Amino acid sequence: MEPRFSGVLQLTDLDDFITPSQECIKPVEIKKTSKGTGAKIKIEDDGSYVHVDPTGQKSKLTRVDISLTDCLACSGCITTAETVLINQQSHHEMLRIITNKKEEGYELVVMSLSLQALLSMSSHSNLKPDDCLRKFTGFVKRLGVDLVLDMGLAEDLALVEESKEFNDRYLRAKDGDKTALPMLASTCPGWVCYAEKTKPQLLPHLSTCKSPQQIMGFLVKNVLSTQRGLSGKEIYHICFMPCYDKKLEASRPQFSENSIPDVNCVITPVEMEVALAELCPNGLAEELGAEVDWPWDGLPAYPPLAKALGSGSGGYAYHVMKTAKPPSQEYVPSFESVKRSDIVVAQRDNEDGKQLKAAVVTGFKNIQNTVNKLKRGKCEYDYVEIMACPSGCLNGGGQVRGHLKSVQEFHGSMPARDPPESVFQFYNKCFPATSDLHTTFQAVTYNPNPLTVKW
């Protein structure tokens, strides 16, 4: 039987994570008996669990290793509602839908590409980014994908809305709203998951702007569907992303309408390499090339593979600082490293003469330090771009390991762009209700004592 979840899914670089532990095991289970009382569980000096009966006799309890299903059933890390990933978030499911799209009720299969994921594929395949883009597009179209889209438009819409929200929050802060600033970016689902489950007091500080993945989902399921005379239900939308946590994001109920998700499936470079090995044994270089599509009526086409200015995770802090009132075309944010960390900070004066500070914080160790400063009221930043993975999205959990340096070099060589004027016109046309660009967050309660979990 085919695995229902990609077998390549695994935990890596755990030393940077707060939880889970490197040896995550399911809590021991004591079988109830019809008679007898006073049984106890004791932890021995070596860390093993033993069962002590009323007579004092000890018997060692058997260790039970967790499976992915067990892990998904534990609300300490991933909630039970997210078990939908088991069935819907794998390359096997993607290939099955593409092969049988008519039978599954789909008229159109769309794949959206993130720059970070494509650069990982490029490095691993030993291809230049532009060659990799054409070859990869040709490969997925040969499989049956109808449209392949660059996510640059969604990324720019996210930057525009993030900047607008920051300026609105700044005015709220001037009026005395203590939850308005600092504003914390929410485009990283790993960070959002951590905040919802362990730091609910921070949720009012999170930006409500959707991530580029989910803005792209809205564009595909609403704007593109209208252009093609289809319903959102008839489009199967795949996102090629650098992070496994993007699967969790796509499965959030906030990003579905009438049980129709904006993003049906998220695939990472690690998983795509498995599919390539199965379906393209001679390597991506042997594939015939094809061009990416541009279906957005009335909007000049973007050059593919253009990066947002700033960090490799979308450039949010850079853009917020550049467009903070008064916006300045001459001002170029300059980020400098904070001593003894890989946090980078920029600052500028705004229209009130106040000095604004923005930071890019990556990795949970730095996140913890920033959260602790917030808790003590000592955070000096007005805006924080937060990414759970060390070095951000270029080093996402779904990227092919061992290629970070070359991926960073590729990213540095990509042409940069600012949102063009045409994006603002598209924004006004397609998002008259700006609520379509925003989402909500909710604190997740869980039982902190794993020994009381009912398995």
HUGI-V430047 format. One record per residue. RES is the residue in one small letter. OMEGA is omega as a letter, one per 30 degrees, with the letter a starting at -180 (* if undefined). Layout:
res=RES omega=OMEGA
res=RES omega=OMEGA
//
This chain:
res=m omega=a
res=e omega=l
res=p omega=a
res=r omega=l
res=f omega=a
res=s omega=a
res=g omega=a
res=v omega=a
res=l omega=a
res=q omega=l
res=l omega=l
res=t omega=l
res=d omega=a
res=l omega=a
res=d omega=l
res=d omega=a
res=f omega=l
res=i omega=l
res=t omega=f
res=p omega=l
res=s omega=a
res=q omega=l
res=e omega=a
res=c omega=l
res=i omega=l
res=k omega=l
res=p omega=a
res=v omega=a
res=e omega=l
res=i omega=l
res=k omega=a
res=k omega=l
res=t omega=a
res=s omega=a
res=k omega=l
res=g omega=l
res=t omega=l
res=g omega=l
res=a omega=a
res=k omega=l
res=i omega=l
res=k omega=l
res=i omega=a
res=e omega=a
res=d omega=a
res=d omega=l
res=g omega=a
res=s omega=l
res=y omega=l
res=v omega=l
res=h omega=a
res=v omega=a
res=d omega=a
res=p omega=a
res=t omega=a
res=g omega=l
res=q omega=a
res=k omega=l
res=s omega=a
res=k omega=l
res=l omega=a
res=t omega=l
res=r omega=l
res=v omega=l
res=d omega=l
res=i omega=l
res=s omega=l
res=l omega=l
res=t omega=l
res=d omega=a
res=c omega=a
res=l omega=a
res=a omega=a
res=c omega=a
res=s omega=l
res=g omega=a
res=c omega=a
res=i omega=a
res=t omega=a
res=t omega=l
res=a omega=a
res=e omega=l
res=t omega=l
res=v omega=l
res=l omega=a
res=i omega=a
res=n omega=a
res=q omega=a
res=q omega=l
res=s omega=l
res=h omega=l
res=h omega=l
res=e omega=l
res=m omega=a
res=l omega=l
res=r omega=a
res=i omega=a
res=i omega=a
res=t omega=a
res=n omega=a
res=k omega=a
res=k omega=l
res=e omega=a
res=e omega=l
res=g omega=a
res=y omega=l
res=e omega=a
res=l omega=l
res=v omega=a
res=v omega=l
res=m omega=l
res=s omega=a
res=l omega=l
res=s omega=a
res=l omega=a
res=q omega=a
res=a omega=a
res=l omega=l
res=l omega=l
res=s omega=l
res=m omega=a
res=s omega=a
res=s omega=a
res=h omega=a
res=s omega=a
res=n omega=l
res=l omega=l
res=k omega=a
res=p omega=a
res=d omega=l
res=d omega=a
res=c omega=l
res=l omega=a
res=r omega=a
res=k omega=a
res=f omega=l
res=t omega=l
res=g omega=a
res=f omega=a
res=v omega=l
res=k omega=l
res=r omega=l
res=l omega=a
res=g omega=l
res=v omega=a
res=d omega=a
res=l omega=l
res=v omega=a
res=l omega=l
res=d omega=a
res=m omega=a
res=g omega=l
res=l omega=l
res=a omega=l
res=e omega=l
res=d omega=l
res=l omega=l
res=a omega=l
res=l omega=l
res=v omega=a
res=e omega=l
res=e omega=l
res=s omega=l
res=k omega=l
res=e omega=l
res=f omega=a
res=n omega=l
res=d omega=l
res=r omega=l
res=y omega=l
res=l omega=l
res=r omega=l
res=a omega=l
res=k omega=l
res=d omega=l
res=g omega=l
res=d omega=a
res=k omega=l
res=t omega=a
res=a omega=a
res=l omega=f
res=p omega=l
res=m omega=a
res=l omega=l
res=a omega=a
res=s omega=a
res=t omega=l
res=c omega=a
res=p omega=l
res=g omega=l
res=w omega=l
res=v omega=l
res=c omega=l
res=y omega=a
res=a omega=a
res=e omega=a
res=k omega=a
res=t omega=a
res=k omega=a
res=p omega=l
res=q omega=l
res=l omega=a
res=l omega=l
res=p omega=l
res=h omega=a
res=l omega=l
res=s omega=l
res=t omega=l
res=c omega=l
res=k omega=l
res=s omega=l
res=p omega=l
res=q omega=a
res=q omega=l
res=i omega=l
res=m omega=l
res=g omega=l
res=f omega=l
res=l omega=a
res=v omega=a
res=k omega=a
res=n omega=a
res=v omega=a
res=l omega=a
res=s omega=l
res=t omega=l
res=q omega=a
res=r omega=a
res=g omega=a
res=l omega=l
res=s omega=l
res=g omega=a
res=k omega=a
res=e omega=l
res=i omega=l
res=y omega=a
res=h omega=l
res=i omega=l
res=c omega=l
res=f omega=a
res=m omega=a
res=p omega=a
res=c omega=l
res=y omega=a
res=d omega=l
res=k omega=l
res=k omega=l
res=l omega=a
res=e omega=a
res=a omega=a
res=s omega=l
res=r omega=a
res=p omega=l
res=q omega=a
res=f omega=l
res=s omega=l
res=e omega=a
res=n omega=l
res=s omega=l
res=i omega=a
res=p omega=l
res=d omega=l
res=v omega=a
res=n omega=a
res=c omega=l
res=v omega=a
res=i omega=a
res=t omega=l
res=p omega=l
res=v omega=l
res=e omega=a
res=m omega=l
res=e omega=l
res=v omega=l
res=a omega=l
res=l omega=l
res=a omega=a
res=e omega=a
res=l omega=a
res=c omega=a
res=p omega=a
res=n omega=l
res=g omega=a
res=l omega=a
res=a omega=a
res=e omega=a
res=e omega=l
res=l omega=a
res=g omega=l
res=a omega=a
res=e omega=l
res=v omega=a
res=d omega=l
res=w omega=a
res=p omega=a
res=w omega=a
res=d omega=l
res=g omega=a
res=l omega=l
res=p omega=a
res=a omega=l
res=y omega=l
res=p omega=l
res=p omega=l
res=l omega=l
res=a omega=a
res=k omega=l
res=a omega=l
res=l omega=l
res=g omega=a
res=s omega=l
res=g omega=a
res=s omega=l
res=g omega=l
res=g omega=a
res=y omega=a
res=a omega=l
res=y omega=a
res=h omega=l
res=v omega=l
res=m omega=a
res=k omega=a
res=t omega=l
res=a omega=a
res=k omega=f
res=p omega=l
res=p omega=a
res=s omega=l
res=q omega=a
res=e omega=a
res=y omega=l
res=v omega=a
res=p omega=l
res=s omega=a
res=f omega=l
res=e omega=a
res=s omega=l
res=v omega=a
res=k omega=l
res=r omega=l
res=s omega=l
res=d omega=l
res=i omega=l
res=v omega=a
res=v omega=l
res=a omega=l
res=q omega=l
res=r omega=l
res=d omega=l
res=n omega=a
res=e omega=l
res=d omega=a
res=g omega=l
res=k omega=l
res=q omega=l
res=l omega=l
res=k omega=l
res=a omega=a
res=a omega=l
res=v omega=a
res=v omega=a
res=t omega=l
res=g omega=a
res=f omega=l
res=k omega=l
res=n omega=l
res=i omega=l
res=q omega=l
res=n omega=l
res=t omega=l
res=v omega=l
res=n omega=l
res=k omega=l
res=l omega=a
res=k omega=a
res=r omega=a
res=g omega=a
res=k omega=a
res=c omega=a
res=e omega=a
res=y omega=l
res=d omega=l
res=y omega=l
res=v omega=l
res=e omega=a
res=i omega=l
res=m omega=a
res=a omega=a
res=c omega=l
res=p omega=a
res=s omega=l
res=g omega=a
res=c omega=l
res=l omega=l
res=n omega=a
res=g omega=a
res=g omega=a
res=g omega=l
res=q omega=l
res=v omega=a
res=r omega=l
res=g omega=a
res=h omega=a
res=l omega=a
res=k omega=a
res=s omega=l
res=v omega=l
res=q omega=l
res=e omega=l
res=f omega=a
res=h omega=l
res=g omega=a
res=s omega=a
res=m omega=l
res=p omega=a
res=a omega=l
res=r omega=l
res=d omega=l
res=p omega=a
res=p omega=a
res=e omega=a
res=s omega=l
res=v omega=l
res=f omega=l
res=q omega=l
res=f omega=l
res=y omega=a
res=n omega=a
res=k omega=a
res=c omega=a
res=f omega=l
res=p omega=l
res=a omega=a
res=t omega=l
res=s omega=l
res=d omega=l
res=l omega=a
res=h omega=a
res=t omega=l
res=t omega=l
res=f omega=a
res=q omega=l
res=a omega=l
res=v omega=l
res=t omega=l
res=y omega=a
res=n omega=a
res=p omega=a
res=n omega=a
res=p omega=a
res=l omega=l
res=t omega=l
res=v omega=l
res=k omega=a
res=w omega=*
//
